[in-house]
Amino acid sequence: MYDVIIRGGMVIDGTGSPGRRLDVAIVGDKIASLGVNIRETAKKTIAADGMVVAPGFIDTHSHSDLALLANPHLEEKIRQGVTTEILGQDGLGLAPVYTDEAKAVLQEHLRGLLGSPELAWDWSSFADYLKFYYRKGIVLNVGALVSHGALRIAVMGMEDRLATAEELEEMKGHLAAAMEAGAMGMSTGLIYPPCNYGDSKELVELARVIAKYDGAFVVHVRNEADYLLESQQEMIDLASASGVRLHISHLKTIGKKNWAKVGTSLATLEAARKAGLGITADQYPYLAGSTSLSACLPPWAMAGGPQVMAGRLRDPVERQRIKDAFNQPIPNWQNRGETEGWENVIVASVGSGDPAVVGKSVATLAAERAQHPVDVIMDIILAEENRATMVCFQNSEESLTQVMQKPWVMVATDGILGAGKPHPRLYGTFPRILGRYVREESVLTLEEAVRKMTGLPAATFGLNDRGVLKEGLVADVVVFAPERVIARATYEEPKQWPEGIHYVLVNGELVVAEGEALAALPGRVLLHK
């Protein structure tokens, strides 16, 4: 007798192959059989007539690091069909933290984006950090990247300077230890301090360590707007020099004047792939992005960490210097007032939940307060102790779909959890692909969309035991209604569950049944081997 049989569904197996009407039988945490009209019985039978049965979706860019420890049920993801997340993105991960000083700096640094739940950081090494998820219990699987930011903070704090040879060697040692402990690779976020204080030489040296373990180097490039092509070339050169597998986070072109660069951007990356470099990317299916409000400031304004930054924001001379920076070209810096426009930068959340601020654009707040837009940003950061996020409208539909159709681009939420009005991608990314871009607009076939959500990311991050529906592989499974699946989250009302996701199994155990989340916590920490 099987534990579970999913009967009568259209199996889209994650390889890109055409769908087949098959039953799927599960024993324990493994797929035991796929076949037509399996005769044996099961303890649990799921009727999937008219539905698609697919591998569980893999979110290749998640910011659930702290939220998952505070709330291990994470309905925002499992209700989308997500069964695995890759944490530690954008150089904003939680480990290693070898000293109390480094821990305090990292906690303060991350609170604007990842939040500050009441949670004891009872880890120091990357290995200790991964064990923490085991001890807490989690609803889905996680793999984790070691973050460039944590490495820098562990060695040199938030200093705005290049690493010495000795400091770089120390970072490389910490990175190697994390890779030995099972890190999927390393991430950097080259718009965020302290990552953006490092140069290409530092990144190449770290990438060579990752390459020895066949890990992935996951990068938020230095600039996705005016210097997009130069920023991508820096990473192509890095991949060539180090031999590392390069993965570009949330590939896009920011700002109307830059949208036409998408063709050159994609052609350059494809040429590098044809030359033999291992390059992949991910994308969320929305025209707006989201990050911490402090990311609007020039990099030097954040040097030294949030407390030092706050001192600058209180100093009239420094405030004027920061405002002046928005009128001066700074190489590689993304000036959001120019690239997006302040009318397109929306305050998504603040620590206090102030309704007079949340959901309004910086331009609107500036008009209401009779202030310069940059003064508005600085005042909010100060008032909220850097606990503020934003949503920025920045991309075009044509650019978005051109990127989406590339076979080496996968799907990610980049979702930021928290109060206020978070970006709807947190609730709707995967159903939006299936509902809008597959069913309604035919940008992707169903088989290709599922491959981008499952088999492709599994291969990219070395998840060799899952990501495809095949006998002997792990039973991470989603069952959805292809004619009904859709995202309901909007920018105005983001906290809405999607429709059409009926069943989700993680390691063979149901976590969503008949569209409702269950209490089970069958998730695991996945280690890179």
PyMOL commands that set and color helices and strands:
alter all, ss='L'
color gray80, all
select helices_A, chain A and resi 65-70+75-78+89-91+100-114+126-136+148-156+165-180+195-197+200-212+228-242+256-274+293-296+299-302+306-314+316-325+336-339+342-344+362-369+373-383+397-404+425-440+446-453+455-460
alter helices_A, ss='H'
color red, helices_A
select strands_A, chain A and resi 2-11+20-27+30-35+42-47+52-55+57-59+82-87+141-144+146-147+185-189+216-220+245-248+279-283+288-292+345-350+388-393+409-411+477-480+501-506+509-513+516-517
alter strands_A, ss='S'
color yellow, strands_A
deselect
rebuild
show_as cartoon
